[in-house]
Amino acid sequence: MQYGCISRGTFVKKTVSIVGGSGYAGGEFLRLALGHPYLEVRQVTSRRYLGDPVSLVHPNLRGRTNLKFSDPAALEPCDVLVLSMPHGVAAKEFDKYKDKAPIILDLSADFRLKNLELYRKYYGEEHPRPDLLGHWVYGNPELHREALRQANYIACCGCNATATLLALYPLLKAGVLAPKPIFVTVMISTSAAGAEPSLASHHPERAGSIRAYKPTGHRHTAEILENLPGKPELYLTAVATDRVRGILMTAQTFLQDGWSERDVWQAYRSVYGSEPFIRMVKVRKGVHRYPDPNVVEGTNYCDIGFELEEDTGRLVVISAIDNLVKGTAGHAIQSLNVRMGWEETAGLEFTGLHP
């Protein structure tokens, strides 16, 4: 089947609808879909804002669309359906939506894991629909591109998992890291908690704060462990900041004896040499010598850098992403582009702002 075909200078677009479009993730997917050359947004649902214009909740979309929030119960068939609901809802209500579109993307954590033991450990409950897990492909194009080409169900990755996986995967695949524990710290932004307010996100509590949010047991650890080669011993700590967008990930690792910085470069080049959204950042002068969330804000880029401590072999690996784009809606669009055979960069060309 051919998608995005050109007929007399116009694209044959595919219809997409978003269930749960009033949240940050759904709103970000909507923003990207409205600018996508091959997509036409048909419906955006929300029970809370039923009948209101989407621009009431997403004011950045003023003048970009006349869509109003519709009732999920009135969802019409479409070519692509995006589920953007709180954790657990998509799995429990999947039967309501499975016949609405041949291709379904889930932005929640419901179908990311195949290992039921990991799910039980990190989510503290049994999976409500274990029978469905084998049908979903983990939506990380850099790691699972070939599987995504045939995927009708795409489980989009967690933002902290994305920042960590993309930074460490080539090193573990190449075997350049010593078999020692890897300690990861992710500094996360307020939007990663979603649009629903809580005491922890209340401005007087969050503004100016740098707070250890999840020192141990962060749920995204499960995704990282399931998708990294070699089953490394890895420990993740999440630190909440008052940034609105962005993740800065640092990983403390060690090189194998006898391996050098040249081997690190080779590991990254062999995996990411032609990747459109991976940028290696390591320069010797200037302010921006290492990845910085400011630089990737609003983009689908993952910037990766590292620093080797020569006398100890300690390799500090650093990555930066926008949690709502490369960490959520952007890699969902990228995965969809792969699935449909479109240009992988379609709808994701924004290069960011500076300063």
C-alpha positions as CSV (number, residue, x, y, z in Angstrom):
1,M,0.0,0.0,0.0
2,Q,1.3,3.5,-0.9
3,Y,0.9,6.3,1.6
4,G,1.3,10.0,1.0
5,C,1.1,9.7,-2.8
6,I,1.2,12.8,-4.9
7,S,-1.6,13.4,-7.3
8,R,-1.5,16.6,-9.4
9,G,0.7,18.3,-6.8
10,T,-1.4,17.4,-3.8
11,F,-0.8,14.8,-1.1
12,V,-3.3,12.1,-0.3
13,K,-3.6,12.7,3.4
14,K,-4.4,10.1,6.1
15,T,-6.9,11.0,8.8
16,V,-5.8,11.0,12.5
17,S,-7.9,11.4,15.6
18,I,-6.7,11.9,19.2
19,V,-8.4,10.5,22.2
20,G,-7.5,12.6,25.3
21,G,-6.3,15.7,23.4
22,S,-6.6,18.2,26.2
23,G,-3.4,17.0,28.0
24,Y,0.1,18.0,27.2
25,A,1.1,14.9,25.3
26,G,-2.1,14.9,23.2
27,G,-1.8,18.6,22.6
28,E,1.7,18.2,21.5
29,F,0.8,15.5,19.1
30,L,-2.0,17.7,17.8
31,R,0.4,20.6,17.2
32,L,2.8,18.4,15.2
33,A,0.0,16.7,13.3
34,L,-1.5,20.0,12.2
35,G,1.8,20.8,10.5
36,H,2.4,17.3,9.1
37,P,2.2,17.2,5.2
38,Y,0.5,13.8,5.2
39,L,-1.9,14.0,8.1
40,E,-5.4,15.5,8.5
41,V,-6.7,15.8,12.0
42,R,-10.3,14.6,12.1
43,Q,-11.3,14.6,15.8
44,V,-9.8,15.5,19.2
45,T,-11.7,14.2,22.2
46,S,-12.1,15.5,25.7
47,R,-14.9,14.9,28.2
48,R,-13.9,17.9,30.4
49,Y,-13.8,20.4,27.5
50,L,-16.5,18.8,25.4
51,G,-17.7,21.3,22.7
52,D,-14.9,23.9,23.5
53,P,-12.4,24.9,20.8
54,V,-9.1,23.1,21.1
55,S,-7.4,26.5,21.2
56,L,-9.1,27.2,24.6
57,V,-6.8,24.6,26.1
58,H,-3.9,24.9,23.6
59,P,-3.7,28.6,22.9
60,N,-0.6,28.1,20.7
61,L,-3.0,26.6,18.1
62,R,-5.1,29.8,17.7
63,G,-5.6,30.3,14.0
64,R,-4.2,26.9,13.1
65,T,-7.4,24.9,13.5
66,N,-11.2,25.3,14.1
67,L,-11.5,21.9,15.7
68,K,-13.6,21.6,18.9
69,F,-13.3,18.8,21.5
70,S,-15.7,16.0,20.8
71,D,-17.0,13.2,22.9
72,P,-15.0,10.0,22.9
73,A,-18.2,8.1,22.6
74,A,-18.8,9.8,19.2
75,L,-15.4,8.8,17.8
76,E,-15.6,8.1,14.1
77,P,-13.4,5.7,12.1
78,C,-10.1,7.1,10.9
79,D,-6.8,5.9,9.5
80,V,-4.7,6.5,12.6
81,L,-5.9,6.7,16.2
82,V,-3.8,8.2,19.0
83,L,-4.6,7.2,22.6
84,S,-3.4,9.9,25.0
85,M,-5.0,8.9,28.3
86,P,-3.8,8.4,31.9
87,H,-1.9,5.3,32.8
88,G,-4.1,2.2,32.8
89,V,-7.0,3.6,30.9
90,A,-5.9,2.6,27.4
91,A,-5.4,-1.1,28.4
92,K,-8.7,-1.3,30.2
93,E,-10.7,0.4,27.4
94,F,-8.8,-0.9,24.4
95,D,-11.7,-2.9,23.1
96,K,-13.7,0.4,22.7
97,Y,-11.1,1.7,20.2
98,K,-9.5,-1.3,18.5
99,D,-11.9,-1.1,15.5
100,K,-11.7,2.7,15.0
101,A,-8.5,2.6,13.1
102,P,-6.1,0.1,11.5
103,I,-3.1,1.8,13.1
104,I,-3.1,2.8,16.8
105,L,-0.5,4.7,18.8
106,D,-0.6,4.8,22.6
107,L,1.2,7.6,24.3
108,S,0.8,6.1,27.8
109,A,2.9,3.4,29.5
110,D,0.2,0.7,29.1
111,F,1.8,-1.4,26.3
112,R,5.5,-0.5,26.5
113,L,6.6,-3.6,28.4
114,K,6.5,-7.3,27.3
115,N,8.0,-8.6,30.5
116,L,5.2,-9.1,33.0
117,E,7.6,-9.4,35.9
118,L,9.1,-6.0,35.2
119,Y,5.6,-4.5,34.9
120,R,4.6,-6.0,38.2
121,K,7.8,-4.8,39.9
122,Y,7.8,-1.2,38.7
123,Y,4.0,-0.6,38.5
124,G,3.0,-2.5,41.6
125,E,0.1,-4.4,40.0
126,E,-0.8,-7.0,37.4
127,H,-1.1,-5.9,33.9
128,P,-4.8,-5.6,33.0
129,R,-4.4,-7.0,29.4
130,P,-1.4,-9.2,29.2
131,D,-2.9,-10.9,26.1
132,L,-2.3,-7.7,24.1
133,L,1.4,-7.0,24.9
134,G,2.9,-9.2,22.2
135,H,1.0,-7.2,19.5
136,W,2.7,-3.8,20.3
137,V,6.0,-2.5,19.0
138,Y,8.1,-0.2,21.2
139,G,8.0,3.1,19.5
140,N,11.7,4.0,19.4
141,P,12.7,4.3,15.8
142,E,16.5,4.4,16.4
143,L,16.3,1.0,18.1
144,H,13.3,-0.7,16.5
145,R,12.9,0.8,13.0
146,E,12.5,-2.5,11.1
147,A,9.8,-3.7,13.5
148,L,8.0,-0.4,13.2
149,R,7.7,-0.7,9.4
150,Q,5.1,-3.5,9.9
151,A,3.6,-2.3,13.2
152,N,-0.1,-1.6,13.5
153,Y,0.1,-1.0,17.3
154,I,2.8,1.3,18.5
155,A,3.6,1.8,22.2
156,C,5.4,5.1,22.5
157,C,8.3,5.3,24.9
158,G,8.7,7.1,28.2
159,C,10.6,10.4,28.1
160,N,13.2,9.4,30.7
161,A,13.6,6.0,29.1
162,T,14.2,7.7,25.7
163,A,16.9,10.0,27.0
164,T,18.7,7.1,28.7
165,L,18.3,4.4,26.0
166,L,19.5,6.6,23.2
167,A,22.6,7.7,25.1
168,L,23.6,4.2,26.3
169,Y,22.4,1.8,23.6
170,P,25.4,2.1,21.2
171,L,28.0,1.8,24.0
172,L,26.4,-1.4,25.3
173,K,25.9,-2.8,21.8
174,A,29.5,-2.3,21.0
175,G,30.7,-3.7,24.3
176,V,32.9,-0.7,25.2
177,L,31.6,-0.4,28.8
178,A,33.0,-2.4,31.7
179,P,30.5,-4.8,33.4
180,K,30.0,-2.5,36.3
181,P,26.8,-0.8,37.6
182,I,25.5,2.2,35.6
183,F,24.1,5.0,37.7
184,V,21.7,7.3,35.8
185,T,20.3,10.7,36.9
186,V,17.5,12.3,35.0
187,M,16.6,15.9,35.7
188,I,13.1,16.3,34.6
189,S,10.7,19.2,33.9
190,T,7.2,20.0,35.2
191,S,5.3,19.0,32.0
192,A,6.5,15.4,32.4
193,A,4.0,15.1,35.2
194,G,1.1,15.9,32.9
195,A,-1.5,18.6,32.8
196,E,-3.4,17.4,35.9
197,P,-2.3,19.6,38.9
198,S,-1.1,18.3,42.2
199,L,0.5,19.6,45.4
200,A,3.9,18.7,44.0
201,S,3.3,20.7,40.8
202,H,1.8,23.7,42.7
203,H,3.8,26.8,41.8
204,P,4.9,27.8,45.4
205,E,6.1,24.2,45.9
206,R,7.8,23.7,42.5
207,A,9.2,27.1,41.6
208,G,13.0,27.3,42.2
209,S,13.0,23.7,43.4
210,I,15.4,20.9,42.6
211,R,13.9,17.9,44.4
212,A,14.7,14.3,44.4
213,Y,11.5,13.1,42.9
214,K,12.1,9.3,42.6
215,P,15.5,8.3,44.0
216,T,14.7,4.6,43.3
217,G,12.1,2.5,41.5
218,H,11.2,4.9,38.7
219,R,8.8,3.2,36.3
220,H,10.8,4.1,33.2
221,T,13.7,1.9,34.6
222,A,11.7,-1.1,33.4
223,E,11.7,0.1,29.8
224,I,15.4,0.9,29.9
225,L,16.3,-2.6,31.3
226,E,14.0,-4.3,28.7
227,N,15.5,-2.5,25.7
228,L,19.2,-2.2,26.5
229,P,21.5,-5.0,25.1
230,G,23.4,-7.1,27.5
231,K,21.1,-6.8,30.5
232,P,23.3,-4.3,32.4
233,E,23.0,-3.5,36.1
234,L,21.4,0.0,36.0
235,Y,20.0,2.3,38.7
236,L,18.0,5.4,37.9
237,T,17.3,8.5,40.0
238,A,14.8,11.1,38.9
239,V,15.3,14.7,40.1
240,A,12.4,17.2,39.5
241,T,13.3,20.8,38.5
242,D,11.1,23.8,37.8
243,R,11.8,23.8,34.0
244,V,8.6,23.5,32.0
245,R,10.2,21.3,29.2
246,G,13.3,19.2,28.9
247,I,15.3,16.4,30.3
248,L,19.0,16.3,31.1
249,M,20.3,12.7,31.6
250,T,23.7,11.9,33.0
251,A,25.0,8.3,33.3
252,Q,28.1,7.3,35.3
253,T,29.8,4.4,33.4
254,F,33.3,2.9,33.0
255,L,35.2,1.8,29.9
256,Q,36.6,-1.6,29.4
257,D,40.3,-1.8,30.1
258,G,42.3,-0.9,27.0
259,W,39.4,1.0,25.3
260,S,39.7,4.6,24.5
261,E,37.6,7.7,23.5
262,R,38.1,6.7,19.8
263,D,36.2,3.5,20.6
264,V,33.4,5.5,22.1
265,W,33.1,7.7,19.0
266,Q,33.1,4.5,16.8
267,A,30.3,3.0,18.8
268,Y,28.1,6.0,18.3
269,R,29.0,6.4,14.6
270,S,28.3,2.8,13.9
271,V,24.7,3.1,15.2
272,Y,23.8,6.7,14.7
273,G,25.9,7.7,11.6
274,S,22.8,8.4,9.5
275,E,20.2,9.1,12.1
276,P,18.2,12.3,11.4
277,F,17.5,13.2,15.0
278,I,20.6,12.2,16.9
279,R,23.3,14.9,17.2
280,M,26.6,14.2,18.9
281,V,27.7,17.2,20.9
282,K,31.3,17.5,22.0
283,V,33.3,20.6,21.3
284,R,36.3,22.0,23.0
285,K,35.3,25.6,23.4
286,G,32.3,27.8,23.8
287,V,29.3,27.7,26.2
288,H,27.5,24.8,24.5
289,R,30.1,22.1,24.9
290,Y,27.6,19.5,26.2
291,P,24.0,18.7,25.6
292,D,21.5,21.2,27.0
293,P,17.7,20.9,27.1
294,N,17.4,24.6,26.1
295,V,19.0,23.9,22.8
296,V,16.5,21.1,21.9
297,E,13.3,22.7,23.2
298,G,10.4,22.2,20.8
299,T,12.5,19.8,18.6
300,N,12.7,16.1,17.9
301,Y,16.4,16.0,18.5
302,C,18.3,14.0,21.0
303,D,21.7,15.6,21.7
304,I,24.3,13.2,23.1
305,G,27.7,14.0,24.5
306,F,30.3,12.4,26.8
307,E,33.5,13.1,28.8
308,L,36.2,10.5,29.6
309,E,38.2,10.7,32.7
310,E,41.4,9.2,31.4
311,D,43.1,8.2,34.6
312,T,40.1,6.3,35.9
313,G,38.3,5.2,32.8
314,R,35.1,6.8,34.0
315,L,32.9,7.8,31.1
316,V,30.2,10.4,31.9
317,V,27.5,10.2,29.2
318,I,25.1,13.1,28.8
319,S,21.9,13.5,26.7
320,A,19.2,16.2,26.4
321,I,15.7,16.0,24.9
322,D,12.4,17.8,24.9
323,N,10.3,15.5,27.0
324,L,7.1,16.4,25.0
325,V,8.6,16.0,21.6
326,K,11.4,13.5,21.3
327,G,10.2,12.1,24.6
328,T,6.6,11.7,23.6
329,A,4.7,13.1,20.6
330,G,7.7,13.6,18.4
331,H,8.9,10.1,18.5
332,A,5.3,9.0,18.0
333,I,5.2,11.0,14.8
334,Q,8.6,9.7,13.8
335,S,7.4,6.1,14.4
336,L,4.3,6.7,12.4
337,N,6.4,8.1,9.5
338,V,8.5,4.9,9.5
339,R,5.3,2.8,9.6
340,M,3.7,4.6,6.7
341,G,6.8,4.8,4.5
342,W,6.9,8.6,4.7
343,E,10.0,10.7,5.1
344,E,11.1,10.1,8.6
345,T,11.5,13.8,9.2
346,A,8.0,14.8,8.0
347,G,6.4,17.2,10.4
348,L,9.4,17.3,12.6
349,E,11.7,19.8,10.9
350,F,11.7,22.5,13.6
351,T,15.3,23.2,14.5
352,G,14.8,25.0,17.8
353,L,15.5,28.5,19.1
354,H,18.6,30.3,20.4
355,P,18.8,32.1,22.7
